[in-house]
Amino acid sequence: MVSRDIMRSTTRSFKKYYSPSIKNELRLDTNTNVLGSNPAAMRYLKEQRIDLNDYPITYSDNLRCALASLHGLETENFVVGSGSDEVLDISFKTFTEWGDDCLVPYPSYTLYDYFAQMNGGSVVYSDLTDDFQLDADDIASSKAKIAIIASPNNPTGNCFRQADIEDVLARFKGIVIIDEAYGEYADDSMIPKVNEFDNMIVVRTFSKAYAMAALRVGYAVANKDVADMMNSVKIPYSLNSLSEGAAIAAVKDQDFIKKSKTMVLAERPKLASGLERLGFEPFPSDSNFILARSPIDHASLTAALKEKGILIRDFGSKRRMENCVRFTVGTDEMNNELLNKIKDILEELR
Ligand SMILES: *Cc1c(COP(=O)(O)O)cnc(C)c1O
């Protein structure tokens, strides 16, 4: 057996990411759009007659231009990449030095630790308050080089208070990444303020509300200087031509995004009260998923649901999320199926 000592020291302890074996289960574990594939992107792909012999446009200028008109900004404010995960990686690569501290709230998205450490940084955590809000003083006074904040936060589901985010941006000395992976479902966004805070990078994705996770498209919005630094570090051509074209088509079909948001806003409170009736304690959500404390053992619930054909995400062994699981908000029909199956599981255990 080859010893892991052969690896770069900063990556030796890495484990592979969540990778469940999938049969035909209903996926309420990844927070993608339950309405299915983005229709405009799908139409674009079906009509494609692309020349595979051409490189993509180096920095995906056509997509950056479409995003600029969507957000009322300029092409130069945007960096696009293969998934927002690449854009997060670019942010760390561009702004952190080997050995720098990277501040991550806890609990939050687990991949932040990975990007920080992969780029030679050490992670320092700032615990969220009891109601899962930012400890703005703690973050603002940190000496870290970079801070990363997801709002809405994953896996807790809630947005942070806009005033706290702005307080951190004003006082924190380094770069602050605001990950708005679920921003389409929330009321507030920091994107309109990219020219107000020159240390801010807002990151978004086409994997969630846009319903095109398979194509791997994400983007960062920042002031032009910061965006230019990031584009100069990014691997050229990292976004393939088909994904770029599909994303442009998707940006132009905002009706699908509105419809998706309307569905989530209607179904989320129904799912939350259904869970409450079964003895769960759901946390408040501003996104298309709900974190809830389970009345029975988290691992048994997750396994029993998988057995019955539904995947959910188990966070129950983690600090602050003891016995919690996360459900993507489904359609009315999916949520009823989920609630009925949970009811059966609770009865079988009695
Ligand atoms: C799903 C998710 C992402 C998306 O990553 P992609 O690489 O764009 O698919 C980023 N941040 C958070 C918090 C997420 O939940």
The ligand as an SDF file (V2000), in Angstrom:
LIG
                    3D

 15 15  0  0  0  0  0  0  0  0999 V2000
  -24.5870   23.6510   -3.5510 C   0  0  0  0  0  0  0  0  0  0  0  0
  -23.7260   24.7170   -3.0110 C   0  0  0  0  0  0  0  0  0  0  0  0
  -22.7540   25.3100   -3.8110 C   0  0  0  0  0  0  0  0  0  0  0  0
  -22.7540   24.9440   -5.2630 C   0  0  0  0  0  0  0  0  0  0  0  0
  -21.6580   24.4380   -5.7890 O   0  0  0  0  0  0  0  0  0  0  0  0
  -21.5360   24.2450   -7.3700 P   0  0  0  0  0  0  0  0  0  0  0  0
  -20.0840   23.9530   -7.4820 O   0  0  0  0  0  0  0  0  0  0  0  0
  -21.8920   25.5490   -8.0210 O   0  0  0  0  0  0  0  0  0  0  0  0
  -22.4230   23.1360   -7.7850 O   0  0  0  0  0  0  0  0  0  0  0  0
  -21.9660   26.3140   -3.2810 C   0  0  0  0  0  0  0  0  0  0  0  0
  -22.1460   26.7330   -2.0020 N   0  0  0  0  0  0  0  0  0  0  0  0
  -23.0880   26.2050   -1.2210 C   0  0  0  0  0  0  0  0  0  0  0  0
  -23.2870   26.7220    0.1570 C   0  0  0  0  0  0  0  0  0  0  0  0
  -23.8990   25.1770   -1.7020 C   0  0  0  0  0  0  0  0  0  0  0  0
  -24.8390   24.6350   -0.9130 O   0  0  0  0  0  0  0  0  0  0  0  0
  1  2  1  0
  2  3  1  0
  2 14  2  0
  3  4  1  0
  3 10  2  0
  4  5  1  0
  5  6  1  0
  6  7  2  0
  6  8  1  0
  6  9  1  0
 10 11  1  0
 11 12  2  0
 12 13  1  0
 12 14  1  0
 14 15  1  0
M  END
$$$$
